[in-house]
Amino acid sequence: MSMSLGPLLLVFVLGLVVIPPTLAENERYKKFLTQHYDAHPGGRDDRYCNKIMDERELTSPCKEVNTFVHDTKNNIKAICGEKGSPYGDDLRISNNPFQVTTCKHSGGSPRPPCEYRASKGFRYIVIGCEDGWPVHFDESIINA
């Protein structure tokens, strides 16, 4: 039985065209999770910030400010859909506040070891989404 390579080659080439954006999108989402997601924080104090910033490799150089959202991935992702509203240009704001911890570099050298101060609370969060996936944390707004 003889089979033409034409259809297989076409499927392979189409796969090369379609797969890279999906992989890149997943990489941006994974980076978002690494930088801003921590479902089960321990302490949420200065020691927590120093530890998680180091573990997540956000200290070379010392990142000035970074916020961690403490909720489920699905609840955060839902901001890109029905649980969020348009905000500014191409951003979404959560309809409800989220528990967050913001870690701020407390000065000194931009090189490790980095020292951070923690602030915690419930805040509306503003994120950037691509194809329904969170890929950028923009800011958090204090729930007044």
C-alpha positions, 0 to 999 in steps of 0.5 A: 500500500502506497501513501502520499507524503503530501497530506502528512507534510501539510499537517506537519507544516500546519502544526509548526505554524499553529503550535508556536503561539500556543507554546509562547502563550503557555510560557507567558502564563507560566511566567505569570504564575511564577511571579504572581501566584501563591495559593497557600502563603506562609506568614505573609510577612517580611520573612515570607517576602524574602523567602518567596522572592528568592525561591521564585528567582526574582532577586537577580537583580532585586525586583523593586515591587512584586505582588502575589495573589493568594487564590485559585488559578481558576479564580484568577483566570476568571478575571479574563472572562466573566469575573473581570471588567475592562480596565484601561487599554487591554487590561481587566480589573477583578470584580471582587477583591483578592487576598494579596501580599506585596513585597517591596525592596527595602533599599540598598543594593540592587544585588542579592541578598535582597531585603523586602518589606511585606504589605498584605490585604484584600485588593482588586487586581488589574491584569493583562490577558491573552486569549483568556489567560492571565499573562501580566500583573499590572497593579492592585487597588486597595479595597476602600 
